[in-house]
Amino acid sequence: MNFVGNIGYVAVAIFGGYLAIRGEITVGNIQSFIQYNKQFTRTN
């Protein structure tokens, strides 16, 4: 599951960076998506 979570993290970072460069979203939006992704990949 950690591998899947890391893939999601990388996808959000790359695609979010692309959209931020184009000015379509902010860095804060990217951070929100990353935190949302962490909620589902956290292991206890």
Distance bins in CASP14 RR format, pairs under 12 A and 6 or more apart:
PFRMAT RR
TARGET T0000
AUTHOR 0000-0000-0000
RMODE 2
METHOD distances of the structure
MODEL  1
1 7 0 0 0 0 0 1 0 0 0 0 0
1 8 0 0 0 0 0 1 0 0 0 0 0
1 40 0 0 0 0 1 0 0 0 0 0 0
1 41 1 0 0 1 0 0 0 0 0 0 0
1 42 0 0 0 0 1 0 0 0 0 0 0
1 43 1 0 0 1 0 0 0 0 0 0 0
1 44 0 0 0 0 0 1 0 0 0 0 0
2 8 0 0 0 0 0 1 0 0 0 0 0
2 9 0 0 0 0 0 1 0 0 0 0 0
2 38 0 0 0 0 0 1 0 0 0 0 0
2 40 0 0 0 0 0 1 0 0 0 0 0
2 41 1 0 0 1 0 0 0 0 0 0 0
2 42 0 0 0 0 1 0 0 0 0 0 0
2 43 1 0 0 1 0 0 0 0 0 0 0
3 9 0 0 0 0 0 1 0 0 0 0 0
3 10 0 0 0 0 0 1 0 0 0 0 0
3 41 0 0 0 0 1 0 0 0 0 0 0
3 43 0 0 0 0 0 1 0 0 0 0 0
4 10 0 0 0 0 0 1 0 0 0 0 0
4 11 0 0 0 0 0 1 0 0 0 0 0
4 37 0 0 0 0 1 0 0 0 0 0 0
4 40 0 0 0 0 1 0 0 0 0 0 0
4 41 1 0 0 1 0 0 0 0 0 0 0
4 43 0 0 0 0 0 1 0 0 0 0 0
5 11 0 0 0 0 1 0 0 0 0 0 0
5 12 0 0 0 0 1 0 0 0 0 0 0
5 13 0 0 0 0 0 1 0 0 0 0 0
5 34 0 0 0 0 0 1 0 0 0 0 0
5 36 0 0 0 0 0 1 0 0 0 0 0
5 37 1 0 0 1 0 0 0 0 0 0 0
5 38 0 0 0 0 1 0 0 0 0 0 0
5 39 0 0 0 0 0 1 0 0 0 0 0
5 40 1 0 0 1 0 0 0 0 0 0 0
5 41 1 1 0 0 0 0 0 0 0 0 0
5 42 0 0 0 0 1 0 0 0 0 0 0
5 43 0 0 0 0 0 1 0 0 0 0 0
6 12 0 0 0 0 0 1 0 0 0 0 0
6 13 0 0 0 0 0 1 0 0 0 0 0
6 34 0 0 0 0 0 1 0 0 0 0 0
6 37 0 0 0 0 1 0 0 0 0 0 0
6 38 0 0 0 0 0 1 0 0 0 0 0
6 41 1 0 0 1 0 0 0 0 0 0 0
7 13 0 0 0 0 0 1 0 0 0 0 0
7 14 0 0 0 0 0 1 0 0 0 0 0
7 37 0 0 0 0 1 0 0 0 0 0 0
7 41 0 0 0 0 1 0 0 0 0 0 0
8 14 0 0 0 0 1 0 0 0 0 0 0
8 15 0 0 0 0 1 0 0 0 0 0 0
8 16 0 0 0 0 0 1 0 0 0 0 0
8 33 0 0 0 0 1 0 0 0 0 0 0
8 34 0 0 0 0 1 0 0 0 0 0 0
8 36 0 0 0 0 0 1 0 0 0 0 0
8 37 1 0 1 0 0 0 0 0 0 0 0
8 38 0 0 0 0 0 1 0 0 0 0 0
8 40 0 0 0 0 1 0 0 0 0 0 0
8 41 0 0 0 0 1 0 0 0 0 0 0
9 15 0 0 0 0 0 1 0 0 0 0 0
9 16 0 0 0 0 0 1 0 0 0 0 0
9 30 0 0 0 0 0 1 0 0 0 0 0
9 31 0 0 0 0 0 1 0 0 0 0 0
9 33 0 0 0 0 1 0 0 0 0 0 0
9 34 1 0 0 1 0 0 0 0 0 0 0
9 35 0 0 0 0 0 1 0 0 0 0 0
9 36 0 0 0 0 0 1 0 0 0 0 0
9 37 1 0 1 0 0 0 0 0 0 0 0
9 38 1 0 0 1 0 0 0 0 0 0 0
9 40 0 0 0 0 0 1 0 0 0 0 0
9 41 1 0 0 1 0 0 0 0 0 0 0
10 16 0 0 0 0 0 1 0 0 0 0 0
10 17 0 0 0 0 0 1 0 0 0 0 0
10 34 0 0 0 0 0 1 0 0 0 0 0
10 37 0 0 0 0 0 1 0 0 0 0 0
11 17 0 0 0 0 0 1 0 0 0 0 0
11 18 0 0 0 0 0 1 0 0 0 0 0
11 30 0 0 0 0 0 1 0 0 0 0 0
11 33 0 0 0 0 1 0 0 0 0 0 0
11 34 0 0 0 0 0 1 0 0 0 0 0
11 37 0 0 0 0 1 0 0 0 0 0 0
12 18 0 0 0 0 0 1 0 0 0 0 0
12 19 0 0 0 0 0 1 0 0 0 0 0
12 20 0 0 0 0 0 1 0 0 0 0 0
12 25 0 0 0 0 0 1 0 0 0 0 0
12 27 0 0 0 0 0 1 0 0 0 0 0
12 28 0 0 0 0 0 1 0 0 0 0 0
12 29 0 0 0 0 1 0 0 0 0 0 0
12 30 1 0 0 1 0 0 0 0 0 0 0
12 31 0 0 0 0 1 0 0 0 0 0 0
12 32 0 0 0 0 1 0 0 0 0 0 0
12 33 1 0 1 0 0 0 0 0 0 0 0
12 34 1 0 1 0 0 0 0 0 0 0 0
12 35 0 0 0 0 0 1 0 0 0 0 0
12 36 0 0 0 0 1 0 0 0 0 0 0
12 37 1 0 0 1 0 0 0 0 0 0 0
12 38 0 0 0 0 0 1 0 0 0 0 0
12 41 0 0 0 0 0 1 0 0 0 0 0
13 19 0 0 0 0 0 1 0 0 0 0 0
13 20 0 0 0 0 0 1 0 0 0 0 0
13 27 0 0 0 0 0 1 0 0 0 0 0
13 30 1 0 0 1 0 0 0 0 0 0 0
13 31 0 0 0 0 0 1 0 0 0 0 0
13 33 0 0 0 0 1 0 0 0 0 0 0
13 34 1 0 0 1 0 0 0 0 0 0 0
13 37 0 0 0 0 1 0 0 0 0 0 0
14 20 0 0 0 0 0 1 0 0 0 0 0
14 21 0 0 0 0 0 1 0 0 0 0 0
14 30 0 0 0 0 0 1 0 0 0 0 0
14 33 0 0 0 0 0 1 0 0 0 0 0
14 34 0 0 0 0 0 1 0 0 0 0 0
15 21 0 0 0 0 0 1 0 0 0 0 0
15 22 0 0 0 0 0 1 0 0 0 0 0
15 24 0 0 0 0 0 1 0 0 0 0 0
15 25 0 0 0 0 1 0 0 0 0 0 0
15 29 0 0 0 0 0 1 0 0 0 0 0
15 30 0 0 0 0 1 0 0 0 0 0 0
15 33 0 0 0 0 1 0 0 0 0 0 0
15 34 0 0 0 0 0 1 0 0 0 0 0
16 22 0 0 0 0 1 0 0 0 0 0 0
16 23 0 0 0 0 0 1 0 0 0 0 0
16 24 0 0 0 0 1 0 0 0 0 0 0
16 25 1 0 0 1 0 0 0 0 0 0 0
16 26 0 0 0 0 1 0 0 0 0 0 0
16 27 0 0 0 0 1 0 0 0 0 0 0
16 28 0 0 0 0 0 1 0 0 0 0 0
16 29 1 0 0 1 0 0 0 0 0 0 0
16 30 1 0 1 0 0 0 0 0 0 0 0
16 31 0 0 0 0 0 1 0 0 0 0 0
16 32 0 0 0 0 0 1 0 0 0 0 0
16 33 1 0 0 1 0 0 0 0 0 0 0
16 34 0 0 0 0 1 0 0 0 0 0 0
16 37 0 0 0 0 0 1 0 0 0 0 0
17 23 0 0 0 0 1 0 0 0 0 0 0
17 24 0 0 0 0 1 0 0 0 0 0 0
17 25 0 0 0 0 1 0 0 0 0 0 0
17 26 0 0 0 0 0 1 0 0 0 0 0
17 27 0 0 0 0 1 0 0 0 0 0 0
17 28 0 0 0 0 0 1 0 0 0 0 0
17 29 0 0 0 0 0 1 0 0 0 0 0
17 30 1 0 0 1 0 0 0 0 0 0 0
17 31 0 0 0 0 0 1 0 0 0 0 0
17 33 0 0 0 0 0 1 0 0 0 0 0
17 34 0 0 0 0 0 1 0 0 0 0 0
18 24 0 0 0 0 1 0 0 0 0 0 0
18 25 0 0 0 0 1 0 0 0 0 0 0
18 30 0 0 0 0 0 1 0 0 0 0 0
19 25 1 0 1 0 0 0 0 0 0 0 0
19 26 0 0 0 0 1 0 0 0 0 0 0
19 27 0 0 0 0 0 1 0 0 0 0 0
19 28 0 0 0 0 0 1 0 0 0 0 0
19 29 0 0 0 0 1 0 0 0 0 0 0
19 30 0 0 0 0 1 0 0 0 0 0 0
19 33 0 0 0 0 0 1 0 0 0 0 0
20 26 1 0 0 1 0 0 0 0 0 0 0
20 27 1 0 1 0 0 0 0 0 0 0 0
20 28 0 0 0 0 1 0 0 0 0 0 0
20 29 1 0 0 1 0 0 0 0 0 0 0
20 30 1 0 0 1 0 0 0 0 0 0 0
20 31 0 0 0 0 0 1 0 0 0 0 0
20 33 0 0 0 0 0 1 0 0 0 0 0
21 27 0 0 0 0 0 1 0 0 0 0 0
21 30 0 0 0 0 0 1 0 0 0 0 0
23 29 0 0 0 0 0 1 0 0 0 0 0
23 30 0 0 0 0 0 1 0 0 0 0 0
24 30 0 0 0 0 0 1 0 0 0 0 0
25 31 0 0 0 0 0 1 0 0 0 0 0
25 32 0 0 0 0 1 0 0 0 0 0 0
25 33 0 0 0 0 1 0 0 0 0 0 0
26 32 0 0 0 0 1 0 0 0 0 0 0
26 33 0 0 0 0 0 1 0 0 0 0 0
27 33 0 0 0 0 0 1 0 0 0 0 0
27 34 0 0 0 0 0 1 0 0 0 0 0
28 34 0 0 0 0 1 0 0 0 0 0 0
28 35 0 0 0 0 1 0 0 0 0 0 0
28 36 0 0 0 0 0 1 0 0 0 0 0
29 35 0 0 0 0 0 1 0 0 0 0 0
29 36 0 0 0 0 0 1 0 0 0 0 0
30 36 0 0 0 0 0 1 0 0 0 0 0
30 37 0 0 0 0 0 1 0 0 0 0 0
31 37 0 0 0 0 0 1 0 0 0 0 0
31 38 0 0 0 0 0 1 0 0 0 0 0
32 38 0 0 0 0 0 1 0 0 0 0 0
32 39 0 0 0 0 0 1 0 0 0 0 0
33 39 0 0 0 0 0 1 0 0 0 0 0
33 40 0 0 0 0 0 1 0 0 0 0 0
34 40 0 0 0 0 0 1 0 0 0 0 0
34 41 0 0 0 0 0 1 0 0 0 0 0
35 41 0 0 0 0 0 1 0 0 0 0 0
35 42 0 0 0 0 0 1 0 0 0 0 0
36 42 0 0 0 0 0 1 0 0 0 0 0
END
